[in-house]
Amino acid sequence: MNKRNDNLIPGGDSLSEFSGHFSLDEIKGCVADRQLQGERWEMPSHLAECPLCLEVFDVVLSGADQVPNRVIRRLLQQVRPPRKRDHFWGAFLLKAALFLFLIGAVFFWMNRHSGPKSMLVVEGSLSFADTTSPVPVDIKLPPNRLLTSVLPVRVRCDDGSDLAIASHTQFELPANAADAAITLKEGEIDFSIVHQPGLRRFRVRTPLGEIIVVGTQFRVTSRYEQVTLFRNDSTAAVPAGETTRLATVRIHVSEGKVLVRNRYQEAAVPAGTTALLRENQPMIDLTRD
């Protein structure tokens, strides 16, 4: 019987190399023990629990010359060694994931550590709004402090950007040095912002909205203006036809493009256009030069 069954399964004893299955010789040994011991024979635990090995055992025990095709198909599905291309795709996916991780780390580093981290007073006169103490020229402006320009001031950022600050302007730098932003409380600043790398954006925050830029030249003016109101509501705090002071912010773009937004909407402002934000008015007015 052993000689007759040498070619029962393609691969012969290679079965035991995969997935812990019995080899063909081990199955033949089980068949010989079963025939020798009869009812006293105790089936090995793996043979009793593995349908595949048990099916091959039954075929060998029956003395068949060949294993049925359905068993061969199951053998090929369950004990075939991994293909080399499976290893190739596994290694490829691992390398691709590592590459994407490195790209993400580079972008994170660029967005966190690029752009203006400090601003230096080049000329003019500044003072701290809470103490009126002067800020010396040629020092870096402190963060999280409200500053007032006594005279026109020129400020240079460490990334090459320039700010021309009009007199009697109040502004503040962010407490977080990684935040490329400036808060304009009141007054006027001309910005010349170099192109920001990666996904980084320079921001100007005002009482009525925010200006977001990548790299451009623009002017932001935040002031109170005398306006005449026209209302049909007789219960309004200011009667129709009377004048009052409203906070306004004007953004004039001379080069490039900026994004202006308030709580209600946002608008792209190209070069040669002025955007106007008014207190208690959701609309952003755009006018061409």
LINVEN-V440997 format. One line per field, one symbol per residue. ss: DSSP state (H for helix, E for strand, L for the rest). phi: phi as a letter, one per 40 degrees, with the letter a starting at -180 (. if undefined). burial: # if it has 16 or more other ideal C-beta (glycine too) atoms within 10 Angstrom, else .. Layout:
ss: ???
phi: ???
burial: ???
This chain:
ss: LLLLLLLLLLLHHHHHHLLLLLLHHHHHHHHHHHHHHHHHLLLLHHHHHLHHHHHHHHHHHHLLLLLLHHHHHHHHHHHLLLLHHHHHHHHHHHHHHHHHHHHHHHHHHHHHHLLLLLEEEEELLEEELLLLLEELLLLELLLLLEEEELLLEEEEELLLLEEEELLLLEEEELLLLLLLEEEEEEEEEEEEELLLLLLLLEEEELLLLEEEELLEEEEEEEEEEEEELLLLLLLLLLLLLLEEEEEEEEEEEEELEEEEELLLLEEEEELLEEEEEELLLLLLEEEEL
phi: .cccbcbcbdhfccdccbfgcccccccccccccccccgcccbcdcccccbccccccdcccccgccbcddcccccccccbccdccccccccccccccccccccccccccccccbcgcbabbccahbbacccbfccbccgbccccfbcbbccbdbbbbccchcbbbbccfbbaaccccccccaabccahabcbbbccccgccbcbbbbcbibbbbbaababbbbacbcbbcbbccccccbcdgccabbcbbbbbbcagabbbabcbaaacbccgbbbbbbdgbccccbbcc
burial: ....#..##.....#.....####.###.##..#...............#.######.###.....#...#..##...#...............................#..###..#.#..###........#.....#.....###...#.###.#.###.##..#####......###############.#...###.###.###############.......................########..#.#####....#.#...######.....#.....
